[in-house]
Every structure is written in structure tokens, then in C-alpha cells.
């Protein structure tokens, strides 16, 4: 028996060419990170009695699937695109200059967004690939004293052996100082708006994945994305009543979050994530402060569908990845 520690766990990602058929080779390996994607089962209890007080004498496995988390990992400007592609479902990629690419993500209005193969290498104990992988929830978080990090909850349908060798290329991260958050009455007004002095932020996507089990198989027949929910929570010093007033009214704003790294990835370009909410409304607000501390406000903003714009939010990612919608096997 060979024991392992969390540092021995490695995770890779790939877009599936055929939905539910796991790829053989990962397109991107994440830097060594804590992860816990494991077997899950549903048990059915045999509740027939034998004329005794004991309530059952057997149980059977009736459903199988795989899920778990990639928690609190440092976000990489290229790898995060695979998770975002699964969430948004549609992307248009193009060359910025040289080997720098821009990827414009938008919500595909269907319940079968492109699935992922999730590669897991647990040291020398086991190595597997999980097929029909879907991102149930994704959180990107940041504070002034740390890297920008993400936590992803993954649900998959199948498991098979895999022998791909983890391979790590240059990875570009972000820190809290790389983030600017703006609000404005119009999308055009975001460019000239003053950045909010935010202390920490959590961006939360939720796809509400539905595991669909049918007769004739242990594993789910498909994993459907049932919604496109986006909420943002942040804390800032209470210095005006802008967000309080938005909470107490039916007014909405445009909101923009730009995460632009300091690294030059080509011709003065930087790894950049730009998220725009087309109808941002404050759904929760609170204020607190001890007598010897700064008074702070905590704000929760939800992205609502803007019928005029035809979308609730869009995301653009600039990095060194050529594309996300064509797996290696295509």
C-alpha cells in the first residue's frame, strides 16, 4: 500500500468531442491542487420482513455517479476558461495579436452545455478520467492579501482508467490588486466610471445540474444544466448610500469586473477576465462596524436578464489558449 497526501493529487481538464465519451488526453493540467472528486452511490433498502424485529436484511446499489470539489485553488487565466465554457455554453474566439487570443463567452440557451472530461491522478494509487463532467457551481474569490482563487463543484457520470501524463505549461495567475469593479447606468458608461473600493469579492455561478437516471443503467444518462444564475457578493467601507439605495429600490445598474494580470503575455497584453452584468440589482445589503473599526457594508448583487440587451451577463477572457470549443480529438 502506498499512502498519498493532498499534494499528490493532480487534476486535468478537456472538452469532450462526443458528449459523455471521456477524452484520452487532458488539454490543460491544473497546478497541483486539493481535489476530492469521488464515487457516489444511492442505496435502496430491502424493507421486506422475515417475521423478526430487524427492519431489513439487505440493501442494493441502484445509482452511481461521481462528484466533488476542486476547492480554493489559484485561478489560472487559461485553465479557468474550460470551466467557464461549460457554464456559458457558447464562445467566440479570435486572435488579439501573435499568440494572444480573446474569448467572448455568452449563455447558450439550451440544457446541454458542452461537457468536460475531468482527469484525476491520485499519486501512484489510482488514475482515472470522469466523463460527462459538468460544473454545478463555480466561485471565483479575491481579497487584498491573496491570490484570486476558485472553487468548483463537479458532477460526472462515468469513470474509466487513464494513463495521460500530467504536463504543466506556463500558468498566469491574478492577485487582489489586479481587480477593478465599476457600476454605471449604461454599458458605455462603465469605461469612464470610478472603480469601487472593494475589500473582497466572491463571484458565484450556479448551473443547477440535474442528474437524469433512467432504467437499464447505474449511471446517469445525462447531466443537464437547468439554470444560469450569477451572484456577486462584496464588502467595502460604508462611505455613501449608493448600494443601500439600490437595495431599497427597483433600480438596476450595469456592473463590470475586470481582472487584469501584470504579466506580459505578448505585445503588452495581459491575462484578463472581464465580466459585465447587463442588469445588476442589489438583493441583499447590510452594514456593521465596531466603535474602533471602520464601518463596512456587505452587498449582494444578482444578474437579471436584460430583455433589451438580450442577455444577463457576458464574460471575455484574454489569454494564450487558442480555443475552447474544439477538443484535441476533434
N, C-alpha and C positions, 0 to 999 in steps of 0.2 A: 504494500500500500504506500502511495506517495501523497503525502498531505500537501495542500497548497494554501496560499494566503491570497488576500484580495488583489495584491499586486500582480498575481499570475494570470488574472482574468483579462482577456482581450476581446474586443467587440469590433466587428466589421459590418458594413452596410452595402447593399446593392439593390438597384431597382430590378424587379422581375420582368423578364421578357414575356412570359406566359403566366398569367395570374395564378398563384398558388403553386407554381413549379419553382422550387428553390434553385437559385443560381449556384454554380460550382465555384465561382471566384468572386471575392469581395471587390467592390470598386473603391472603397475607402475604409481603412482601418483607423479607428479612434486610438488616440494615445491611451496607454494602459489606464483603465478606469474601473471603479467598482461597478459591478452589474450583477443582477440576480434575475435572469430570465429562466424559469424552471417549469417542470411538468406540473400541470394541474389536472385534477380529475373530479368528476361527480360520482358519488356512490349512491346506489339505491339499496335500501334495506329490505330484506325479505321479512315481512311482518306476519307471515302465517305462523300460527302457534302449533305446538305439539302437545297441548294439554298440560303445559307447565307454566310456571310464573315468568320464566325468562321471555323477554319480549321479542326475541329474534334469534335465528340460528345461522344467518349468513348475510353477506352483502356482496354486490357486484359492481364493478366499474362500468358505467354506462356512457360517460362522455369524457373526452380527453382534449386538452388544448395546452397552450404554453403562454405564460405571461410573466411580467416582472418589470423592473425598473432599471434604467441607467441613471443613477442619481448624482446630482451635484457635480457634474463633470464640466471641465473647462470647455467653453464653446469654441469650436474651430470654424472659421469662415467658410471653409469648403464642405466639411462633413455635415454641418447643420443643414445644408441645402437638401440632403436626402430626406431628412425628417420633415422639412418644410414642404417639399414636393408631395409627400404623402398626404400632408394636411391640406394643402391648397388644391392639388389635383391637376393644375394646369400651369405651364411655364413657357415663356418665350425667351430664348437665349440668343445673345448676339455678341460680336466682338466689340470691345471698347477700343483696345489697341494692343497689338502684339499678342501676348498670351493672356491678356486680361479680358474677362468676359462679364457681361451683365445678364442677370436672370430675373425676369419680371414674373412673379407668381400671382395668380388670381384663383378665386374659388371656382372649381368645376362643379356645375350644378347636377351632380349625379352621386349615387351612393356606393360607387365602386372606384374610389380613387386609386391610383397606381400603388400596387403592393410592393413590399420590401422583403428581401431575404436578410435575416439577421444572423450573422456569423458569431459563434461563441467558442473561444478556445480557453478552456479552464486548465491552464498549465499543462502538465503531462497526464492529467486524469482523464479528460474527455475533450473532444472537439466535435461540434455539430453545427448545422445550419437550420434555422427555423424558417419555414415557408409561409406565405400568405401573411406576412407581418404587417400590422397596421399600428400607427401611433394613436393611442387612445387619448392621451393628454401630453402636452409639452409645455414646460415652463422655462423661460429664459429670465434669469435674475441677475441683478447687479447692485453693488454698493460701492461707496467711495474707497473702500480699503481692500478690494479683492478683484479677482478676475471676473469677467462675465461668465456665468455658469448656466448649465441647462440640466433639467431633469425630465426624462421621457418615460412614460409608461407604455409598454409594447404588448400587443396581443398577437399571437401567431397560431397557426392551425396544425402545422406538421413539423416533424423533426427528422433529420437524416444525418448520417455520418458525413464528415467533410475533412479534407486534407489541405485546404488552402493555407499557404504560409503567410502570416501577418507581415505586412510591408508598410513602412511608415515614410511618407514624404514630408516636405515642409508643411507645417501647420501654423496658421495665423490666428492668434487669439486677440481678445479685447480686454480692456480694463474699464473700471468705472469712469475714468477721466475721458474716455472715448465717446461718451453718450451725451446727446443733446435732445431735449424734449421741448416741443413747441405746440402752442394751440393758436387757432385763428378762426375767423368767421368763414373764410373761404380757403380752398386748397391753394390758390395762388398767393394768399396772404401768409402762408407758412414760411416762405423763404425769408421774409423780412421781419418775422415775429421774433421777440426776445425769448431766449431759452429759459425755461423754468429752472429754478434752483432746487432740484430734486435730490434727496439724500439716498434713496434706494428705490428699486422698482422691481416688480415681478410681472412678466407678460405671460398670460395663460391661454393656451389654445385647448379646446376640448372637442373631439370628434364624436363622442358618444358611441364607441364601437359596439356593434351588435354581433355577437357570435350566433350564427344560424346553424343549428344542428338538425339533421334530417335522419330518417331511418336508413339503416344499412351501413352506417359508419360510426366509429367512435368520435372522429374528429369533425370539427365544424366544416360545413360545406362551403361557407364563405364568411368573411368578416366585413360587415358593412359599416361605412361611416354614416351616421344618422343626423349629424348637425355640424354647423360651423360656428362655434362660439369662441369669442375672443374678449377677454377682460384684462385690464391693466390696473395694478394697484401700486401706489407710490406714496412716499412720505416726504413732506417738505415743511420748512418753517412757516408758521401761520403769520403771513405778512400782509395779506389782503383778503377780500371776501369773494374772489372770483369763483373758486370751486364750491364754496358754500352756497353762493347764489345759483350756480348751475344745478346743485343738488335740490334746491328748493323751487326750481322752475322746470318747465318743459323744454328749455332751450338746449340746443346741441352745438357742438363745435367740430372743426377739423382738428385732428391731433396727429403729430408726426414724431416718431422716434428715429433718430439716426445714430447708428453705432459705427464709427469710422476709426479704424485702427491706425497706428502711427507708422506701420511698416510700409515701405515702398514695394509694391508687387509688380511695378512696371510703369515707366514713363510718368512717375509722380502720382500714380493711382494707389489707393489704399483699400484694404479689405473693408467692405462697407455693407451694412444691413440698414435698409430704410423701410420703415413700416408707417403706412398712412391709414388712419381711420377716417372714413368719409362722413360718419355721423356718430360722434363720440358724446355720450351722455353720462353724467355722474350718477351712479346708482347707490353709492354709499359714501358717507363723509363723517368724519369725527375729528375732534380736537382734544388735545391733552397737553399738560405741562405742569411740572412741579414748580414750586416757588423759586428754586435755584437753578432751573433748567429752561432752555428755550421752549416756547410753546410750539407744538408741531401739529400739523393736520395730516390725516391719512385719507387718501382719496381712492375710490374705485371707479374706474371708467369702463363702460361696456361699448363695444362696437355694434351699432344697429345698422340695418340695411338702409341705404340711401337710395330711394326709388328714382330720384333724378339722375344720380350718377350711375345707377345700375349695379352697385356693389357696396359692401360694408367696409372692406379694407383690402389693401393690396400690399405686397411686400416685394422689394427689389434687393437682390444680393449681388455684390460685385466681388469677384474672386478669381482664382486661377483654374476653376473647373470648366471644362469645355461645354458640357451639357448635363442635364439630369434625366431627361426623358428617354434615353436610349441606353439600355444595359449593354455590357460587354458582349453578351451572346447575341445581340440583335444583328 
